[in-house]
């Protein structure tokens, strides 16, 4: 019966709830903008990792290397797009 209980998923769900409470507390606690934004970014990336690894089972297949390679490539393309847009539109380099 122990092998039928999804302990990994329950722990991931509880950890996601804790990360959500930490992120919501940024709104209610009086802190500086930089600290609040840092906490939100860190909790968001950790939560994305928890969702990917635990609930989407990214590391449980035989081709996990290609899954992680695709993920890192997608993150790289997203960062290049974001910072390229900031460079051209906000910072005035064209």
PyMOL commands that set and color helices and strands:
alter all, ss='L'
color gray80, all
select helices_A, chain A and resi 2-4+7-28+33-55+64-90
alter helices_A, ss='H'
color red, helices_A
deselect
rebuild
show_as cartoon
